[in-house]
Every structure is written in C-alpha cells, then in structure tokens.
Amino acid sequence: MKKFALAAVFAATIAASAHAETTIGFSMQRFDDNFLAILRSGLEARAKELGNVKLLIEDAQGDVSKQQSQIDNFIASKVDGIIVIPVEADAGVTISKTVDKADIPMVFANNQPSNVDDLPAKQVFVGSDQIEAGTLQATAICKALGGEGSAVILMGELGTLVARGRTEAVHNVFKTDECKGIKIVEEQTAAWQRTNALDLVTNWLTAGTQFDAVIANNDEMALGAIQALKASGSSTNVVVAGIDATQDALVAMKAGDMAVTVQQDPAVQGKDALDAILKVVKGEPTEKKIYSKLTLVTKDNLAEFLK
C-alpha cells in the first residue's frame, strides 16, 4: 500500500509540473496602435493554444517612465519571463540591464533596444529587419517615380530604431544612381498615428509644399496622408507608401489610394515572441535575433493579402 501511495503521489507531481503555468509579463509600447493590437492578439491566441501560459499585459501609453515601472512590477511579482515592446530604443537599454540583473529571461518584440547587437545571455529580439523594410518601400517608390521627383517622409517616434532604420533606408536608396533624382523636401515625425499624419500633411499642403510621393514609416501614417491629399484634391498626383500591410491599407490600395506597402505579419510576430520567451525560460537554445519575413505588396499581388 505504501509503495502504491508513493507512486500515486509521484505521478500526480509529474502531471502537475507538466501543466505548470508559466507567467509572462508583457509591457506594450501602446494599446491604441493598430499593428501592435494585432501583434497582441497573435500572442494571446498562442497562449490560449498552449493552455499553460498566464499573461500579465500592461499598456505603457508611450511613456518611458510608466514602462519602466511596469517592468519593475513584473520583477517584484517574480514572473517567469518578460516580453517588452520598448517605448524608446535607448530606454530599452535600461530595461535590458534591469531585467538582466534580476536574472529573468526577456524578449524585446517589434521595437529594437539600442543594445540589440549586445543583448545579455537570456535576452533576444523578435521583429523585422527595418533596413530591409525601408529599402523595399523606397525602391518601389523610386521605380514608380522613374527615379525623378520629390518626396516627403512621415517618421514614427524618433526614439525607436524602427523609425530610424526605415528612414535611413529611404535615404540610402535615394542616394543610389538609379534614384538620386528624387529629392526629400520634408521629413518629420507623426508618431505612428493617422491623425498626426493627417495634420502634418495638411500643413505641408497648406504651406504650398510640392511633392510627388509620401513615404510613411507605417500604414497608419500613410492613411492619414491619404486623407489629407483627398481633402486637398491632390490624391491622384501623389504616390503613397506605407509599411505593415494592415487591412485598412490593403483596402486603400485596392481603391487605388496607396501604391505600396510592406507586409510583416504582426500576429505571427506575436506568436514568435511568445514561443521565443518560453524557449529562453526553459533554457532551450534560440537565435539572438529572430526576424519576420518581409514581402513587398503592390496591386499585382494584393489579392494574396487582402482578406
């Protein structure tokens, strides 16, 4: 009887540990970003599929201090792992050091920290190659303009490597022999937001700024630019490019309002981020940088992506 009882206890212990819940703290840059909302949904769907993952999700609301406080709370709560979409690249370095000191595994998702090339042992990055994204976008616009004309750039939040990388890529493409006839006449941040882009492009048009293309660091800003161009009656003369291939952007492309976007599947990125943190928590080997596949979307392959 004693042996049977011990065996039963052992079996129960094994079963319990097999289904042990892993708690992951997730601090997002902001909830009200369309792309990040889809990323969050992909991450939550993966957690539901696995069934033994508890997510603690917080909205940093674009505030560096708020996000640092969330990270501190995750550490105090002794979570098993942390996923963070950093508000700013440089602030990500502080977060990296803080979490490393606490010896908690962490994944940086979507937005890179400034130390992405030198992350501690238990930290990885999951996202896209921003230089590649911006290069695909700018090369397509160069082709659309025949290598000649003027363009404006709508940048994301300046503190992120996402905005810096995509913008740098555009400049590099326009320095090439094939595209050096394109002049950048304006370049400002609209902080990833559609409304901000609408206001900014409206101001440029009101001031009499002439341009043949709008190159936006994401689709939301591209859509804001389209609204401004339509209101001014200039939409038929300007080609617009975004990045993300959101459904709103694809609908705009179908209507002929957007020329090009770059697809990086946010739902898959969320799934990959969760899979990566669980591997690190378990001590399993994983790449230090896990890049999402990028695909140029134009009217020619639009049907593949439009739902």
Order of alpha helices (4+ residues) and beta strands (2+ residues): alpha-beta-alpha-beta-alpha-beta-alpha-beta-beta-alpha-beta-alpha-beta-alpha-beta-alpha-beta-alpha-beta-alpha-beta-beta
